[in-house]
């Protein structure tokens, strides 16, 4: 079969798509771009917001338009939560977030028989962690290493615990085996990812945690860079930072999900920390690492957020001085407590607050990048166009240089200027 794949959502979905790609190729199928003629299309969906649901539906319709005779298979979080709605879009195969190897077999069988099938088992009864091959197609420089699935935090705005189920972790020996394989295949950076990696090891019940995994992976990776995915702020303790700071190949970039800088709003969100605890996390990072990049997510216009509460959030953002931020206007997600809360914020107000927060985020980003000028960073080069090579420093700052032929090499670059969020430098 010729198969085109479209992926929405987070790094976990991207990882799982890479695993699907590897499995398809190993079984003799040909991968083609999603907008090219294909025998089958796979849509790996997201459901984190109502907008994600809409984009997932649009991708399914797009596949049906491109080739009405193609077999359309849908997996991921949206189809896990809303399999009936996906089937109404004339998807031929509807599965959820589990058993990706079985998904390929169902795709092959469905393509041969042309019989529609909905197969979405109860996510809360899911078995152990499903180990999938990390990495992907040739030409990539960075590989994602999925070590955890599931979440039990139940934030009031989030549907993901219902889409992914309870916490399951990749056994340590399997994580190290994958790390070794990826290093041998030539990847130059590994990203430790999962739905909630701060919960890694909780299902082992033996005290193993994320710090143990990170240390072991960094040692096994050798000179390959290791980067942590999104962290719950309470993960950052004195012990955690002291154990990780000496690791020479751990990237000094830490993504801490803030969501709001107002304690009242955090309580309505059912987040498990307050701004004082978040501040402590940032302080620990800056005490143990050399000018680390601290990045975050922010939701503006959450139900009940007043102008005063939003101003508290802006003040807290200034205090934290994030190097980069992802800012989202709150989007009601059906099936979550927040969608039923009173005092929903008007759309125009949410959009206006998002613009103000974005302007502040860009100011803070520029301030961080200005501190990078004159410094030398090892840059992993990932792409090239028009004689300009582009990659990322360990702090995840985007860097470009006037040179070519650098793909998948890590080279020292002195930073000379910054413009529009990108550092420009000179190879040493």
C-alpha positions in Angstrom: 0.0 0.0 0.0 0.9 3.6 -0.5 0.1 5.3 2.9 -0.1 9.0 3.8 -0.1 10.0 7.5 -1.3 13.2 9.1 -0.4 13.9 12.7 -2.0 16.4 15.1 -1.0 17.3 18.6 1.8 16.7 21.0 5.3 15.1 20.9 3.8 11.8 22.0 1.6 11.7 18.9 4.6 12.6 16.8 6.6 9.7 18.4 3.7 7.3 17.9 3.5 8.3 14.2 7.2 7.7 13.8 6.7 4.2 15.2 3.8 3.7 12.8 6.0 4.8 9.9 8.8 2.3 10.9 6.3 -0.5 11.2 4.7 0.2 7.9 8.0 0.3 6.1 9.2 -2.9 7.8 6.0 -4.6 6.5 6.7 -3.5 2.9 4.4 -0.5 2.6 5.4 2.8 0.9 5.1 6.1 2.7 3.9 9.1 0.7 3.0 12.7 1.7 -0.5 13.1 3.1 -1.5 15.4 0.2 -0.3 12.8 -2.4 -2.4 10.0 -4.0 -2.5 7.1 -1.6 -4.2 3.7 -1.1 -4.7 4.5 2.6 -4.5 7.5 4.8 -3.9 7.5 8.6 -5.0 10.5 10.7 -3.4 10.5 14.2 -5.8 12.8 16.1 -5.6 15.2 19.0 -8.4 16.2 21.4 -6.7 18.6 23.9 -9.0 21.4 22.9 -12.3 21.9 20.9 -10.1 23.4 18.2 -8.0 20.2 18.1 -11.2 18.2 17.6 -12.1 20.4 14.7 -8.7 20.1 13.0 -8.9 16.3 13.4 -12.3 16.2 11.7 -10.9 18.5 8.9 -8.0 16.2 8.3 -10.3 13.1 8.0 -12.6 14.9 5.5 -9.5 16.1 3.6 -8.4 12.4 3.2 -11.8 11.4 1.9 -11.8 14.3 -0.6 -8.3 13.5 -1.9 -9.2 9.9 -2.8 -12.8 8.7 -2.1 -11.7 5.1 -2.8 -8.8 5.2 -0.3 -9.0 3.4 3.1 -9.1 6.0 5.9 -7.9 4.9 9.3 -8.1 7.1 12.4 -6.3 6.7 15.7 -5.3 8.9 18.6 -7.0 10.9 21.4 -10.0 12.3 19.5 -11.1 8.9 18.2 -10.5 7.5 21.7 -12.9 10.0 23.2 -15.4 10.4 20.3 -15.3 7.2 18.1 -18.9 7.6 17.1 -18.3 11.1 15.7 -15.3 9.8 13.8 -17.3 7.0 12.3 -19.9 9.5 11.1 -17.2 11.1 9.0 -17.0 7.8 7.0 -13.7 6.7 8.4 -13.1 3.1 7.6 -11.1 2.1 10.7 -11.5 3.9 14.0 -9.2 3.0 16.9 -8.0 4.9 20.0 -4.7 5.5 21.7 -3.6 1.9 22.4 -1.9 -1.0 20.6 -0.3 0.7 17.6 1.1 -2.6 16.3 -2.4 -4.1 16.2 -3.6 -0.9 14.5 -1.3 -1.7 11.5 -2.7 -5.2 11.2 -6.3 -3.9 11.4 -5.4 -1.4 8.7 -4.0 -4.2 6.4 -7.0 -6.4 7.1 -9.5 -3.6 6.6 -7.8 -2.5 3.3 -8.1 -6.0 2.0 -11.7 -6.7 3.1 -13.1 -3.1 2.8 -15.1 -3.7 5.9 -15.5 -0.8 8.3 -14.4 -1.4 11.9 -14.6 0.6 15.2 -12.2 -0.9 17.8 -11.7 1.4 20.8 -11.1 -0.5 24.1 -11.7 1.0 27.5 -8.7 3.2 28.2 -9.0 2.7 32.0 -8.5 -1.0 31.6 -5.3 -0.7 29.5 -2.5 -3.1 30.2 1.3 -2.3 30.7 3.2 0.3 28.8 3.3 -0.4 25.0 6.9 -0.3 24.0 7.3 1.1 20.4 10.4 1.6 18.4 11.8 5.1 18.8 13.3 7.1 16.0 11.9 7.2 12.5 12.8 7.8 8.9 16.4 8.6 7.8 17.4 12.2 7.7 16.2 13.1 11.1 18.6 14.4 13.7 16.5 14.3 16.8 14.6 11.2 18.1 11.9 11.1 20.7 12.1 8.5 23.4 8.6 7.9 24.8 9.0 6.6 28.4 5.5 7.2 29.9 1.9 7.2 29.0 -1.2 8.3 30.9 -2.1 11.0 33.5 -4.0 11.1 36.7 -3.9 14.8 37.5 -7.4 15.6 36.1 -6.9 19.3 35.7 -10.3 20.9 35.3 -9.8 22.0 31.7 -8.2 18.7 30.4 -9.7 15.7 28.8 -6.4 13.8 28.3 -6.7 11.5 31.4 -9.8 10.1 29.8 -8.1 9.7 26.4 -4.8 8.1 27.7 -5.8 6.4 30.9 -3.6 5.7 34.0 0.2 6.1 34.2 2.3 3.4 32.6 6.1 3.6 32.3 8.7 2.0 30.0 10.9 -0.3 32.0 14.4 1.1 32.6 16.2 -1.7 30.8 14.1 -1.2 27.7 14.6 2.6 27.8 18.4 2.1 27.9 18.2 -0.5 25.0 16.4 2.1 22.9 18.8 4.8 23.9 21.7 2.6 22.8 20.1 1.7 19.5 19.3 5.4 18.7 22.9 6.4 19.5 24.2 3.7 17.2 21.8 4.8 14.4 23.4 8.3 14.5 20.8 10.5 16.2 22.5 13.5 17.9 19.7 14.3 20.4 17.1 12.3 22.3 14.0 13.9 23.8 12.5 12.1 26.8 8.8 12.4 26.3 5.5 11.2 27.5 2.0 12.4 28.5 3.2 13.3 32.0 6.9 12.3 32.3 7.1 13.6 35.9 5.0 10.6 36.8 7.6 8.2 35.3 7.9 5.1 37.5 4.8 5.7 39.7 3.4 2.4 38.5 6.6 0.5 39.4 6.0 1.1 43.2 9.8 0.7 43.9 10.9 4.3 44.3 12.2 4.6 40.7 11.5 8.1 39.3 12.4 10.5 36.5 15.8 11.5 38.0 16.8 7.8 37.9 15.7 7.4 34.3 17.3 10.7 33.1 20.7 9.9 34.7 20.7 6.4 33.2 19.7 7.6 29.8 22.3 10.4 29.8 25.1 7.9 30.7 24.0 5.4 28.0 23.6 8.2 25.4 27.3 9.0 25.6 27.9 12.2 23.6 24.3 12.3 22.3 22.4 15.2 23.8 19.4 14.4 26.0 16.5 16.8 26.5 13.6 16.5 28.9 10.0 17.0 27.8 7.4 19.0 29.7 7.7 18.8 33.5 5.3 19.2 36.4 6.8 22.0 38.5 6.8 19.9 41.7 9.3 17.6 40.0 12.0 20.2 40.5 13.4 19.6 44.0 16.8 20.3 45.4 17.7 16.6 45.1 16.4 16.3 41.5 18.4 19.4 40.3 21.6 18.3 42.2 21.4 14.9 40.6 20.9 16.2 37.1 23.2 19.3 37.0 26.4 17.3 36.6 25.2 15.4 33.6 27.2 16.9 30.7 24.9 15.9 27.9 21.6 17.0 29.5 20.3 20.1 27.7 19.8 23.0 30.1 16.3 23.7 28.8 13.3 23.0 31.1 9.7 23.3 30.1 7.5 23.9 33.2 3.8 24.1 32.6 2.5 27.2 34.4 -1.0 27.7 32.8 -1.6 30.7 35.2 0.3 33.0 37.4 -2.6 33.6 39.7 -3.2 31.3 42.7 -7.0 31.6 42.5 -7.0 30.6 38.9 -4.7 27.7 39.5 -7.1 26.4 42.1 -10.0 26.6 39.7 -7.8 24.7 37.2 -7.1 22.0 39.8 -3.4 22.4 39.3 -1.4 20.8 42.2 0.9 23.7 42.9 0.8 27.5 43.6 2.9 30.3 42.4 5.2 30.1 45.4 6.1 26.5 44.5 6.5 27.3 40.9 8.9 30.2 41.8 10.9 27.8 43.9 11.2 25.4 40.9 12.6 28.2 38.7 15.0 29.3 41.4 16.4 25.8 41.8 17.0 25.5 38.1 18.9 28.8 38.0 20.9 27.9 41.0 22.0 24.6 39.6 22.4 25.3 35.9 24.2 28.0 33.9 21.6 30.4 32.7 19.1 27.6 31.7 16.2 28.3 29.4 13.0 28.0 31.3 10.0 27.7 29.0 6.3 27.4 29.8 2.7 27.2 28.6 0.0 29.7 29.6 -3.8 29.6 29.3 -5.5 33.1 29.3 -9.1 33.8 29.8 -9.8 30.7 31.9 -13.4 30.8 33.3 -13.7 33.4 36.1 -10.4 35.1 35.3 -10.8 38.8 36.1 -8.6 41.6 34.8 -6.9 41.7 38.2 -6.1 38.0 38.0 -4.7 38.4 34.6 -2.5 41.3 35.7 -1.2 39.0 38.5 -0.3 36.5 35.8 1.6 39.1 33.8 3.5 40.2 36.9 4.4 36.6 37.7 5.6 36.0 34.1 7.9 39.0 34.4 9.3 37.6 37.6 10.0 34.2 36.1 11.5 35.8 32.9 10.7 32.8 30.7 12.9 32.4 27.6 9.9 31.2 25.5 6.2 30.7 26.0 3.3 29.0 24.3 0.2 31.1 24.9 -3.4 29.8 24.4 -6.7 31.5 24.8 -8.9 29.1 26.9 -11.0 26.9 24.7 -13.9 25.0 26.4 -13.5 21.2 26.1 -16.7 19.3 26.3 -16.6 16.7 29.1 -14.4 18.7 31.4 -15.5 20.5 34.6 -14.1 23.9 33.3 -16.5 23.8 30.3 -19.4 23.9 32.8 -18.0 26.7 35.0 -19.8 30.0 35.4 -18.3 33.3 34.3 -16.9 32.1 30.9 -14.7 34.9 29.5 -15.8 36.5 26.2 -13.8 35.5 23.2 -12.7 39.1 22.4 -11.4 39.4 26.0 -9.4 36.2 25.7 -7.9 37.2 22.4 -6.9 40.6 23.7 -5.3 39.0 26.8 -3.5 36.5 24.6 -2.0 39.4 22.5 -0.8 41.2 25.6 0.7 38.1 27.0 2.4 37.3 23.7 3.9 40.8 23.5 5.4 40.3 27.0 6.6 36.8 26.1 8.5 38.2 23.1 10.1 40.9 25.2 11.3 38.3 27.7 12.5 36.0 24.9 14.5 38.8 23.3 16.0 39.6 26.7 17.1 36.0 27.1 18.6 35.8 23.6 20.5 39.0 24.2 22.3 37.3 27.1 23.4 34.6 24.6 25.3 37.1 22.4 29.0 36.6 22.5 28.7 33.1 23.9 29.7 29.9 22.1 27.2 27.0 22.0 27.4 23.6 20.3 24.6 23.7 17.7 22.9 20.6 16.3 22.2 21.5 12.6 18.9 20.1 11.3 18.0 21.9 8.1 19.5 24.0 5.2 18.0 26.4 2.7 19.6 29.0 0.4 23.1 28.5 1.9 21.8 29.0 5.4 22.0 26.2 7.9 19.7 26.2 10.9 19.7 24.2 14.2 19.3 24.4 17.9 21.7 25.2 20.8 21.4 23.0 24.0 19.1 25.7 25.5 16.8 25.2 22.4 17.5 28.6 21.0 17.2 28.5 17.2 20.5 29.3 15.5 21.4 30.0 11.9 24.7 30.4 10.2 25.8 31.2 6.6 27.1 27.7 5.7 26.0 24.5 4.1 26.6 20.8 4.4 26.2 20.7 8.2 23.2 18.4 8.6 23.3 16.3 11.7 26.6 17.7 12.9 27.1 19.4 16.3 29.5 22.3 15.8 30.6 25.3 18.0 29.0 28.6 17.0 29.7 32.1 18.5 26.4 34.1 18.7 26.7 37.5 17.1 23.1 38.8 16.7 19.5 38.1 17.4 16.4 38.9 15.3 12.8 37.7 15.3 13.6 35.1 17.9 16.5 33.6 16.0 20.2 33.8 16.9 22.7 34.3 14.1 26.2 33.2 14.6 29.6 32.3 13.2 31.1 28.8 13.0 34.3 28.5 14.9 
